[in-house]
Amino acid sequence: MSETTGATAKMTAEDPRGDIENPEELPLLVLASASPGRAKILKDAGIDFDVQVSTVDEDAALAAATERFGTLGPADTALMLAKAKAEDVAAFEATDGAVVLGCDSVFEFEGAAYGKPYTVEVATERWEAMSGKSGVLHTGHWLIDNRSEDDEDGGSGATIGAVSSTVVNFEKVNAEEIAAYVATGEPLPCAGAFTIDGRGAAFIRSIEGNPHTVVGLNVSTLRELLHEAGLSITDIWA
């Protein structure tokens, strides 16, 4: 776990978690994720934000939710984990006065939910199964307005979420290509064991939906959530 946990972290090009900054200079938006892909999407969209890494144990959170609600579908799993991350970061004193966004991605393939493979063996098995087929990447977004209602800007107290889903169609990939791709390490920390903004792009035939959803953060979904919280996407532009 990063030493910046519990304090505001400013994104840098070298490390998306960055260096600790003064909480008084906190931008309006805080991203509750260490994902470089999500940070890049926000940066490219001209959005001013800080990163605060969540301390949520995803496996424990999923186990607790399953015990309480029963087995969750892939989209519900993504939303639940996004909510858990947002709530975790919103509880930090350093994020008082900010709007916190949590995100999580889950890949649905042939009716089953897949997260990060983590190991070469699991990533290889998934690619052998996915080759020439299609799946759906679900990204959950959860927004918490952590501003006080007594503030000059008037916080809404909103805690709201939405899921964005995109169909991914894979090329037929041979064993040598799978082995070489998995050996790069790129797919190991990615939901579904692939990317569309890296080497994995060569093995994606097409997508049906918003490409940012596949990377892990749909800016148009963020815009909708901000609107429900009484804010505009222009309020968070740099």
Backbone as CSV, one residue per row, in Angstrom:
resi,resn,N_x,N_y,N_z,CA_x,CA_y,CA_z,C_x,C_y,C_z
1,MET,0.839,-1.194,0.000,0.000,0.000,0.000,0.876,1.247,0.000
2,SER,0.494,2.217,-0.763,1.284,3.439,-0.881,1.300,4.203,0.439
3,GLU,2.391,4.879,0.705,2.482,5.712,1.899,1.593,6.930,1.803
4,THR,1.028,7.203,0.629,0.166,8.375,0.489,-1.246,8.091,0.949
5,THR,-1.562,6.835,1.325,-2.915,6.507,1.766,-3.301,7.384,2.945
6,GLY,-4.505,7.988,2.840,-5.007,8.845,3.889,-4.653,10.300,3.680
7,ALA,-3.920,10.602,2.639,-3.580,11.985,2.323,-3.783,12.205,0.840
8,THR,-4.013,13.435,0.471,-4.240,13.734,-0.929,-2.977,13.541,-1.740
9,ALA,-3.111,12.904,-2.896,-1.952,12.642,-3.751,-2.152,13.299,-5.095
10,LYS,-1.193,14.091,-5.530,-1.265,14.789,-6.805,-0.677,13.913,-7.897
11,MET,-1.396,13.738,-9.015,-0.933,12.886,-10.086,0.289,13.481,-10.760
12,THR,1.260,12.624,-11.065,2.399,13.023,-11.871,2.510,12.065,-13.030
13,ALA,3.296,12.428,-14.039,3.446,11.571,-15.210,4.123,10.261,-14.835
14,GLU,5.046,10.291,-13.853,5.784,9.097,-13.484,4.955,8.158,-12.622
15,ASP,4.160,8.682,-11.716,3.402,7.870,-10.770,2.014,8.462,-10.645
16,PRO,0.958,7.731,-11.053,-0.390,8.286,-11.000,-0.854,8.602,-9.593
17,ARG,-0.165,8.058,-8.573,-0.522,8.394,-7.202,0.178,9.659,-6.742
18,GLY,1.354,9.914,-7.311,2.022,11.196,-7.161,2.575,11.514,-5.795
19,ASP,2.777,12.802,-5.553,3.335,13.305,-4.307,2.240,13.963,-3.480
20,ILE,2.418,13.928,-2.168,1.422,14.515,-1.279,1.366,16.021,-1.484
21,GLU,0.151,16.541,-1.585,-0.071,17.974,-1.737,-0.866,18.485,-0.538
22,ASN,-0.988,19.781,-0.406,-1.759,20.368,0.678,-3.246,20.126,0.468
23,PRO,-3.943,19.569,1.483,-5.383,19.346,1.331,-6.145,20.618,1.004
24,GLU,-5.604,21.772,1.451,-6.292,23.034,1.187,-6.335,23.348,-0.311
25,GLU,-5.427,22.766,-1.080,-5.367,23.024,-2.509,-6.027,21.902,-3.310
26,LEU,-6.838,21.103,-2.646,-7.489,19.961,-3.280,-8.402,20.400,-4.422
27,PRO,-8.242,19.797,-5.614,-9.203,20.071,-6.691,-10.582,19.553,-6.302
28,LEU,-11.590,19.928,-7.054,-12.952,19.512,-6.735,-13.117,18.004,-6.861
29,LEU,-12.459,17.402,-7.863,-12.619,15.969,-8.103,-11.437,15.175,-7.562
30,VAL,-11.745,14.083,-6.859,-10.732,13.136,-6.398,-11.063,11.770,-6.977
31,LEU,-10.093,11.171,-7.654,-10.261,9.847,-8.237,-9.770,8.794,-7.250
32,ALA,-10.652,7.875,-6.866,-10.319,6.839,-5.891,-9.762,5.608,-6.596
33,SER,-8.670,5.793,-7.315,-8.088,4.706,-8.099,-6.642,5.018,-8.433
34,ALA,-5.805,3.973,-8.445,-4.406,4.132,-8.841,-4.203,3.833,-10.318
35,SER,-5.285,3.583,-11.055,-5.182,3.181,-12.457,-4.588,4.288,-13.330
36,PRO,-3.458,4.036,-13.983,-2.898,5.037,-14.899,-3.828,5.312,-16.074
37,GLY,-4.557,4.278,-16.530,-5.475,4.464,-17.650,-6.598,5.429,-17.310
38,ARG,-7.172,5.282,-16.125,-8.254,6.191,-15.707,-7.720,7.614,-15.545
39,ALA,-6.543,7.734,-14.945,-5.954,9.064,-14.767,-5.690,9.728,-16.115
40,LYS,-5.225,8.948,-17.077,-4.938,9.511,-18.408,-6.213,9.990,-19.090
41,ILE,-7.301,9.231,-18.929,-8.569,9.653,-19.529,-8.992,11.013,-18.985
42,LEU,-8.921,11.183,-17.673,-9.307,12.461,-17.070,-8.378,13.584,-17.515
43,LYS,-7.090,13.296,-17.546,-6.127,14.320,-17.962,-6.364,14.737,-19.402
44,ASP,-6.569,13.749,-20.290,-6.819,14.053,-21.701,-8.118,14.814,-21.905
45,ALA,-9.074,14.626,-20.988,-10.358,15.322,-21.074,-10.297,16.718,-20.475
46,GLY,-9.107,17.141,-20.049,-8.952,18.492,-19.513,-9.511,18.667,-18.123
47,ILE,-9.554,17.577,-17.358,-10.156,17.627,-16.020,-9.079,17.771,-14.953
48,ASP,-9.328,18.653,-13.997,-8.426,18.873,-12.872,-8.823,17.911,-11.757
49,PHE,-7.881,17.114,-11.282,-8.220,16.118,-10.268,-6.983,15.729,-9.475
50,ASP,-7.221,15.108,-8.338,-6.179,14.467,-7.563,-6.515,12.986,-7.456
51,VAL,-5.514,12.186,-7.146,-5.696,10.750,-6.958,-5.510,10.404,-5.493
52,GLN,-6.446,9.648,-4.950,-6.316,9.102,-3.601,-6.619,7.611,-3.686
53,VAL,-5.624,6.795,-3.438,-5.768,5.352,-3.620,-6.637,4.745,-2.517
54,SER,-7.600,3.955,-2.923,-8.485,3.272,-1.986,-7.752,2.152,-1.263
55,THR,-8.171,1.858,-0.034,-7.602,0.755,0.750,-8.500,-0.475,0.713
56,VAL,-9.514,-0.476,-0.121,-10.501,-1.565,-0.144,-9.867,-2.883,-0.590
57,ASP,-10.151,-3.950,0.153,-9.801,-5.307,-0.235,-10.952,-5.816,-1.098
58,GLU,-10.736,-5.881,-2.420,-11.817,-6.210,-3.343,-12.403,-7.592,-3.086
59,ASP,-11.554,-8.575,-2.804,-12.051,-9.933,-2.553,-12.925,-9.972,-1.308
60,ALA,-12.497,-9.272,-0.249,-13.272,-9.245,0.989,-14.594,-8.514,0.789
61,ALA,-14.549,-7.402,0.034,-15.776,-6.638,-0.227,-16.770,-7.464,-1.025
62,LEU,-16.267,-8.205,-2.019,-17.145,-9.033,-2.837,-17.732,-10.172,-2.014
63,ALA,-16.920,-10.769,-1.154,-17.405,-11.858,-0.306,-18.503,-11.367,0.636
64,ALA,-18.305,-10.178,1.203,-19.301,-9.616,2.119,-20.607,-9.302,1.382
65,ALA,-20.486,-8.755,0.170,-21.685,-8.432,-0.609,-22.431,-9.695,-1.020
66,THR,-21.691,-10.734,-1.374,-22.312,-11.997,-1.772,-23.063,-12.627,-0.605
67,GLU,-22.460,-12.547,0.579,-23.117,-13.100,1.764,-24.405,-12.344,2.078
68,ARG,-24.396,-11.053,1.815,-25.560,-10.230,2.150,-26.641,-10.280,1.079
69,PHE,-26.234,-10.225,-0.194,-27.205,-10.097,-1.281,-27.317,-11.330,-2.180
70,GLY,-26.426,-12.302,-1.992,-26.376,-13.416,-2.922,-25.405,-13.105,-4.052
71,THR,-25.291,-14.016,-4.992,-24.354,-13.844,-6.098,-24.728,-12.630,-6.944
72,LEU,-23.767,-11.761,-7.171,-23.987,-10.556,-7.970,-23.609,-10.811,-9.420
73,GLY,-24.335,-10.200,-10.337,-23.977,-10.255,-11.740,-22.756,-9.393,-11.998
74,PRO,-22.136,-9.522,-13.171,-20.925,-8.752,-13.480,-21.103,-7.241,-13.359
75,ALA,-22.194,-6.702,-13.893,-22.416,-5.253,-13.825,-22.611,-4.800,-12.388
76,ASP,-23.386,-5.568,-11.607,-23.606,-5.218,-10.204,-22.316,-5.323,-9.397
77,THR,-21.474,-6.282,-9.743,-20.183,-6.419,-9.066,-19.322,-5.181,-9.302
78,ALA,-19.267,-4.722,-10.546,-18.482,-3.532,-10.872,-18.992,-2.314,-10.110
79,LEU,-20.307,-2.168,-10.029,-20.888,-1.011,-9.339,-20.646,-1.092,-7.842
80,MET,-20.788,-2.290,-7.270,-20.572,-2.458,-5.843,-19.144,-2.118,-5.447
81,LEU,-18.178,-2.578,-6.234,-16.777,-2.307,-5.918,-16.429,-0.830,-6.123
82,ALA,-17.022,-0.200,-7.143,-16.813,1.234,-7.351,-17.338,2.022,-6.153
83,LYS,-18.499,1.612,-5.645,-19.096,2.269,-4.482,-18.224,2.089,-3.241
84,ALA,-17.715,0.879,-3.053,-16.861,0.612,-1.892,-15.604,1.478,-1.918
85,LYS,-15.004,1.623,-3.096,-13.793,2.435,-3.222,-14.094,3.911,-2.970
86,ALA,-15.197,4.403,-3.528,-15.561,5.806,-3.328,-15.848,6.093,-1.855
87,GLU,-16.570,5.189,-1.198,-16.895,5.389,0.216,-15.637,5.357,1.082
88,ASP,-14.709,4.483,0.733,-13.463,4.380,1.485,-12.682,5.693,1.423
89,VAL,-12.521,6.231,0.222,-11.752,7.456,0.058,-12.511,8.669,0.598
90,ALA,-13.826,8.671,0.472,-14.615,9.795,0.985,-14.534,9.893,2.502
91,ALA,-14.156,8.799,3.165,-14.047,8.800,4.624,-12.753,9.453,5.101
92,PHE,-11.787,9.673,4.191,-10.543,10.320,4.579,-10.782,11.808,4.820
93,GLU,-10.181,12.314,5.879,-10.324,13.734,6.196,-9.801,14.604,5.059
94,ALA,-8.777,14.130,4.362,-8.157,14.915,3.292,-9.099,15.178,2.129
95,THR,-10.177,14.389,2.004,-11.090,14.583,0.875,-12.344,15.358,1.257
96,ASP,-12.386,15.906,2.463,-13.506,16.783,2.817,-13.542,17.957,1.851
97,GLY,-14.708,18.259,1.335,-14.863,19.370,0.411,-14.668,18.992,-1.036
98,ALA,-14.433,17.699,-1.303,-14.222,17.240,-2.676,-15.403,16.394,-3.145
99,VAL,-15.383,16.071,-4.427,-16.322,15.112,-5.003,-15.481,13.894,-5.375
100,VAL,-15.816,12.745,-4.802,-14.991,11.545,-4.939,-15.606,10.599,-5.969
101,LEU,-14.765,10.126,-6.890,-15.217,9.178,-7.915,-14.485,7.853,-7.753
102,GLY,-15.273,6.785,-7.542,-14.723,5.439,-7.502,-15.106,4.694,-8.767
103,CYS,-14.212,3.870,-9.286,-14.479,3.091,-10.504,-13.984,1.672,-10.330
104,ASP,-14.656,0.741,-10.992,-14.176,-0.630,-11.039,-14.682,-1.285,-12.319
105,SER,-13.856,-2.152,-12.895,-14.223,-2.807,-14.151,-14.287,-4.320,-13.978
106,VAL,-15.298,-4.932,-14.600,-15.481,-6.376,-14.578,-15.789,-6.827,-15.998
107,PHE,-15.144,-7.893,-16.433,-15.363,-8.417,-17.770,-16.322,-9.602,-17.709
108,GLU,-17.364,-9.546,-18.511,-18.341,-10.633,-18.578,-18.098,-11.447,-19.849
109,PHE,-17.840,-12.730,-19.658,-17.573,-13.614,-20.794,-18.331,-14.919,-20.615
110,GLU,-19.201,-15.195,-21.568,-20.018,-16.407,-21.560,-20.732,-16.596,-20.229
111,GLY,-21.270,-15.478,-19.712,-22.095,-15.512,-18.506,-21.341,-15.438,-17.199
112,ALA,-20.009,-15.472,-17.236,-19.213,-15.421,-16.009,-18.518,-14.073,-15.870
113,ALA,-18.243,-13.688,-14.637,-17.579,-12.417,-14.352,-16.093,-12.652,-14.121
114,TYR,-15.269,-11.818,-14.764,-13.828,-11.945,-14.627,-13.216,-10.605,-14.234
115,GLY,-12.350,-10.657,-13.235,-11.586,-9.475,-12.847,-10.171,-9.598,-13.378
116,LYS,-9.221,-9.151,-12.605,-7.810,-9.199,-13.019,-7.281,-10.628,-12.911
117,PRO,-6.558,-11.105,-13.910,-6.048,-12.478,-13.843,-4.858,-12.648,-12.905
118,TYR,-4.017,-11.638,-12.807,-2.848,-11.593,-11.929,-1.722,-12.554,-12.312
119,THR,-2.027,-13.767,-12.776,-0.977,-14.733,-13.077,-0.927,-15.053,-14.564
120,VAL,0.245,-15.500,-15.004,0.442,-15.882,-16.402,-0.496,-17.020,-16.785
121,GLU,-0.642,-17.990,-15.897,-1.466,-19.161,-16.187,-2.925,-18.779,-16.424
122,VAL,-3.460,-17.935,-15.547,-4.866,-17.539,-15.673,-5.072,-16.682,-16.916
123,ALA,-4.164,-15.740,-17.165,-4.277,-14.883,-18.349,-4.221,-15.705,-19.626
124,THR,-3.360,-16.707,-19.662,-3.246,-17.568,-20.842,-4.535,-18.351,-21.076
125,GLU,-5.087,-18.912,-20.018,-6.339,-19.663,-20.126,-7.470,-18.785,-20.645
126,ARG,-7.516,-17.556,-20.167,-8.594,-16.656,-20.600,-8.457,-16.305,-22.085
127,TRP,-7.235,-16.037,-22.516,-7.043,-15.685,-23.919,-7.322,-16.871,-24.836
128,GLU,-7.000,-18.070,-24.405,-7.319,-19.255,-25.196,-8.829,-19.404,-25.352
129,ALA,-9.571,-19.026,-24.314,-11.035,-19.117,-24.365,-11.653,-17.962,-25.153
130,MET,-11.073,-16.742,-25.039,-11.671,-15.549,-25.647,-11.369,-15.408,-27.133
131,SER,-10.326,-16.046,-27.611,-9.890,-15.880,-28.998,-11.027,-16.102,-29.988
132,GLY,-11.284,-15.079,-30.813,-12.319,-15.158,-31.833,-13.735,-14.983,-31.323
133,LYS,-13.890,-14.664,-30.040,-15.223,-14.533,-29.454,-15.453,-13.101,-28.951
134,SER,-16.522,-12.920,-28.181,-16.883,-11.583,-27.700,-17.235,-11.623,-26.216
135,GLY,-17.091,-10.484,-25.574,-17.485,-10.336,-24.183,-17.927,-8.908,-23.929
136,VAL,-18.306,-8.626,-22.700,-18.784,-7.291,-22.338,-17.968,-6.763,-21.159
137,LEU,-17.409,-5.585,-21.333,-16.663,-4.930,-20.257,-17.590,-3.949,-19.549
138,HIS,-17.822,-4.189,-18.271,-18.664,-3.318,-17.448,-17.774,-2.461,-16.551
139,THR,-17.963,-1.163,-16.580,-17.251,-0.280,-15.654,-18.260,0.439,-14.773
140,GLY,-18.139,0.194,-13.476,-18.994,0.873,-12.504,-18.385,2.199,-12.099
141,HIS,-19.235,3.198,-11.945,-18.816,4.530,-11.503,-19.658,4.895,-10.276
142,TRP,-19.011,5.383,-9.230,-19.759,5.833,-8.053,-19.217,7.187,-7.617
143,LEU,-20.136,8.156,-7.473,-19.775,9.535,-7.144,-20.338,9.905,-5.781
144,ILE,-19.489,10.453,-4.925,-19.914,10.930,-3.605,-19.559,12.405,-3.480
145,ASP,-20.581,13.228,-3.228,-20.366,14.658,-3.018,-19.987,14.857,-1.561
146,ASN,-18.708,15.058,-1.312,-18.177,15.137,0.043,-18.092,16.577,0.539
147,ARG,-18.759,17.485,-0.161,-18.776,18.879,0.268,-19.857,19.074,1.327
148,SER,-19.593,19.952,2.260,-20.590,20.248,3.277,-21.731,21.064,2.677
149,GLU,-22.944,20.789,3.126,-24.090,21.571,2.654,-24.016,23.005,3.137
150,ASP,-23.164,23.251,4.145,-22.997,24.604,4.683,-21.937,25.398,3.926
151,ASP,-21.198,24.702,3.018,-20.174,25.395,2.245,-20.811,26.415,1.319
152,GLU,-19.988,27.377,0.892,-20.472,28.414,-0.021,-21.024,27.797,-1.297
153,ASP,-20.356,26.735,-1.797,-20.810,26.072,-3.012,-22.041,25.197,-2.781
154,GLY,-22.271,24.799,-1.526,-23.462,24.028,-1.207,-23.416,22.602,-1.712
155,GLY,-22.831,21.687,-0.943,-22.770,20.293,-1.344,-24.150,19.673,-1.411
156,SER,-24.330,18.723,-2.308,-25.634,18.080,-2.488,-25.819,16.872,-1.584
157,GLY,-24.703,16.313,-1.085,-24.786,15.099,-0.294,-25.047,13.868,-1.145
158,ALA,-24.944,14.012,-2.467,-25.260,12.914,-3.381,-24.296,11.745,-3.214
159,THR,-24.821,10.541,-3.303,-24.016,9.324,-3.402,-24.720,8.454,-4.441
160,ILE,-24.214,8.488,-5.658,-24.923,7.942,-6.815,-23.969,7.172,-7.722
161,GLY,-24.536,6.227,-8.474,-23.685,5.433,-9.341,-24.353,5.056,-10.643
162,ALA,-23.547,4.573,-11.564,-24.036,4.115,-12.866,-22.997,3.173,-13.463
163,VAL,-23.471,2.295,-14.333,-22.592,1.351,-15.017,-22.596,1.662,-16.509
164,SER,-21.413,1.652,-17.105,-21.264,1.785,-18.549,-20.718,0.459,-19.072
165,SER,-21.331,-0.057,-20.157,-20.947,-1.367,-20.679,-20.624,-1.285,-22.168
166,THR,-19.590,-1.999,-22.575,-19.147,-2.002,-23.968,-18.816,-3.429,-24.406
167,VAL,-19.314,-3.810,-25.567,-19.026,-5.133,-26.128,-17.648,-5.112,-26.784
168,VAL,-16.854,-6.129,-26.505,-15.518,-6.254,-27.081,-15.472,-7.519,-27.936
169,ASN,-15.114,-7.357,-29.219,-15.003,-8.486,-30.150,-13.532,-8.773,-30.406
170,PHE,-13.100,-9.999,-30.129,-11.688,-10.364,-30.224,-11.342,-11.007,-31.563
171,GLU,-10.138,-10.743,-32.015,-9.593,-11.440,-33.166,-9.249,-12.879,-32.766
172,LYS,-9.067,-13.748,-33.757,-8.531,-15.073,-33.477,-7.034,-14.927,-33.244
173,VAL,-6.589,-15.365,-32.085,-5.204,-15.172,-31.676,-4.540,-16.536,-31.509
174,ASN,-3.357,-16.719,-32.101,-2.705,-18.028,-32.010,-1.909,-18.164,-30.710
175,ALA,-1.453,-19.372,-30.459,-0.783,-19.683,-29.196,0.486,-18.867,-29.004
176,GLU,1.235,-18.643,-30.093,2.470,-17.874,-29.986,2.186,-16.425,-29.610
177,GLU,1.145,-15.868,-30.202,0.771,-14.483,-29.882,0.305,-14.371,-28.433
178,ILE,-0.482,-15.344,-27.990,-0.966,-15.331,-26.605,0.213,-15.385,-25.638
179,ALA,1.130,-16.299,-25.891,2.290,-16.444,-25.003,3.121,-15.168,-24.954
180,ALA,3.337,-14.569,-26.127,4.138,-13.350,-26.184,3.440,-12.199,-25.473
181,TYR,2.134,-12.078,-25.667,1.390,-10.994,-25.034,1.372,-11.149,-23.519
182,VAL,1.065,-12.345,-23.053,1.018,-12.582,-21.615,2.390,-12.345,-20.981
183,ALA,3.459,-12.699,-21.705,4.815,-12.529,-21.185,5.188,-11.067,-20.965
184,THR,4.509,-10.150,-21.648,4.788,-8.726,-21.436,4.305,-8.252,-20.071
185,GLY,3.382,-8.998,-19.477,2.823,-8.597,-18.189,1.661,-7.635,-18.307
186,GLU,1.423,-7.098,-19.491,0.371,-6.093,-19.654,-1.015,-6.565,-19.230
187,PRO,-1.422,-7.793,-19.582,-2.797,-8.180,-19.260,-3.028,-8.595,-17.805
188,LEU,-1.971,-8.818,-17.044,-2.119,-9.383,-15.702,-2.927,-8.504,-14.735
189,PRO,-2.767,-7.160,-14.741,-3.533,-6.329,-13.812,-4.806,-5.739,-14.422
190,CYS,-5.256,-6.296,-15.560,-6.388,-5.713,-16.282,-7.618,-6.622,-16.212
191,ALA,-8.767,-6.042,-15.952,-10.007,-6.804,-15.962,-10.201,-7.438,-17.335
192,GLY,-10.384,-8.747,-17.363,-10.551,-9.431,-18.632,-9.256,-9.828,-19.292
193,ALA,-8.123,-9.431,-18.737,-6.798,-9.789,-19.253,-6.478,-9.155,-20.597
194,PHE,-6.961,-7.925,-20.818,-6.630,-7.250,-22.074,-6.733,-5.742,-21.901
195,THR,-6.132,-5.036,-22.842,-6.276,-3.590,-22.929,-6.644,-3.231,-24.369
196,ILE,-7.162,-2.023,-24.552,-7.348,-1.519,-25.919,-6.452,-0.313,-26.166
197,ASP,-5.678,0.061,-25.140,-4.787,1.220,-25.266,-3.331,0.822,-25.077
198,GLY,-3.038,-0.444,-25.423,-1.676,-0.942,-25.314,-1.445,-2.029,-26.355
199,ARG,-0.601,-2.988,-26.041,-0.317,-4.064,-26.988,-1.562,-4.880,-27.327
200,GLY,-2.464,-4.977,-26.379,-3.672,-5.764,-26.598,-4.566,-5.236,-27.703
201,ALA,-4.381,-3.990,-28.097,-5.206,-3.405,-29.158,-5.106,-4.190,-30.459
202,ALA,-3.973,-4.848,-30.685,-3.782,-5.614,-31.918,-4.707,-6.822,-31.991
203,PHE,-5.241,-7.239,-30.858,-6.066,-8.440,-30.820,-7.550,-8.137,-30.643
204,ILE,-7.913,-6.858,-30.754,-9.320,-6.449,-30.652,-9.841,-6.149,-32.049
205,ARG,-10.829,-6.920,-32.507,-11.381,-6.701,-33.842,-12.237,-5.440,-33.879
206,SER,-13.079,-5.273,-32.859,-13.944,-4.092,-32.806,-14.568,-4.007,-31.423
207,ILE,-15.155,-2.847,-31.129,-15.937,-2.684,-29.906,-17.270,-2.066,-30.262
208,GLU,-18.254,-2.287,-29.411,-19.588,-1.726,-29.592,-19.934,-0.945,-28.332
209,GLY,-19.665,0.348,-28.367,-19.890,1.181,-27.203,-18.758,2.182,-27.050
210,ASN,-18.662,2.769,-25.860,-17.669,3.802,-25.587,-16.315,3.171,-25.266
211,PRO,-15.246,3.510,-26.007,-13.942,2.908,-25.737,-13.385,3.248,-24.361
212,HIS,-13.739,4.411,-23.824,-13.254,4.781,-22.500,-13.769,3.826,-21.421
213,THR,-14.940,3.237,-21.659,-15.470,2.256,-20.714,-14.508,1.087,-20.572
214,VAL,-13.911,0.663,-21.692,-13.003,-0.476,-21.679,-11.712,-0.130,-20.940
215,VAL,-11.271,1.109,-21.052,-10.071,1.543,-20.332,-10.361,1.660,-18.838
216,GLY,-11.619,2.018,-18.495,-11.976,2.011,-17.081,-12.681,3.230,-16.537
217,LEU,-12.997,4.221,-17.395,-13.709,5.407,-16.916,-14.375,6.090,-18.106
218,ASN,-15.680,6.173,-18.083,-16.444,6.802,-19.158,-16.747,8.247,-18.752
219,VAL,-16.151,9.197,-19.445,-16.309,10.608,-19.078,-17.754,11.070,-19.247
220,SER,-18.467,10.533,-20.221,-19.866,10.932,-20.393,-20.719,10.433,-19.223
221,THR,-20.369,9.261,-18.672,-21.069,8.774,-17.474,-20.755,9.670,-16.289
222,LEU,-19.492,10.085,-16.159,-19.117,11.022,-15.100,-19.914,12.307,-15.235
223,ARG,-20.068,12.801,-16.444,-20.843,14.023,-16.679,-22.268,13.873,-16.173
224,GLU,-22.888,12.728,-16.448,-24.261,12.486,-16.010,-24.359,12.454,-14.486
225,LEU,-23.390,11.812,-13.836,-23.415,11.742,-12.374,-23.201,13.118,-11.748
226,LEU,-22.291,13.899,-12.316,-22.081,15.258,-11.818,-23.359,16.082,-11.932
227,HIS,-24.072,15.915,-13.048,-25.318,16.646,-13.247,-26.333,16.293,-12.161
228,GLU,-26.414,15.007,-11.824,-27.348,14.587,-10.771,-26.958,15.167,-9.417
229,ALA,-25.663,15.484,-9.248,-25.188,16.072,-7.999,-25.236,17.598,-8.020
230,GLY,-25.818,18.155,-9.072,-25.939,19.606,-9.174,-24.697,20.302,-9.690
231,LEU,-23.832,19.548,-10.362,-22.592,20.096,-10.891,-22.546,19.930,-12.406
232,SER,-21.612,20.623,-13.027,-21.390,20.494,-14.462,-19.991,19.939,-14.702
233,ILE,-19.804,19.234,-15.806,-18.481,18.755,-16.156,-17.506,19.927,-16.294
234,THR,-18.017,21.095,-16.637,-17.144,22.271,-16.783,-16.612,22.750,-15.430
235,ASP,-17.283,22.354,-14.333,-16.824,22.740,-13.005,-15.509,22.071,-12.644
236,ILE,-15.190,20.973,-13.324,-13.961,20.257,-12.979,-12.909,20.348,-14.073
237,TRP,-13.173,21.159,-15.098,-12.155,21.364,-16.117,-10.962,22.108,-15.513
238,ALA,-9.756,21.743,-15.969,-8.554,22.419,-15.487,-8.541,23.845,-16.004
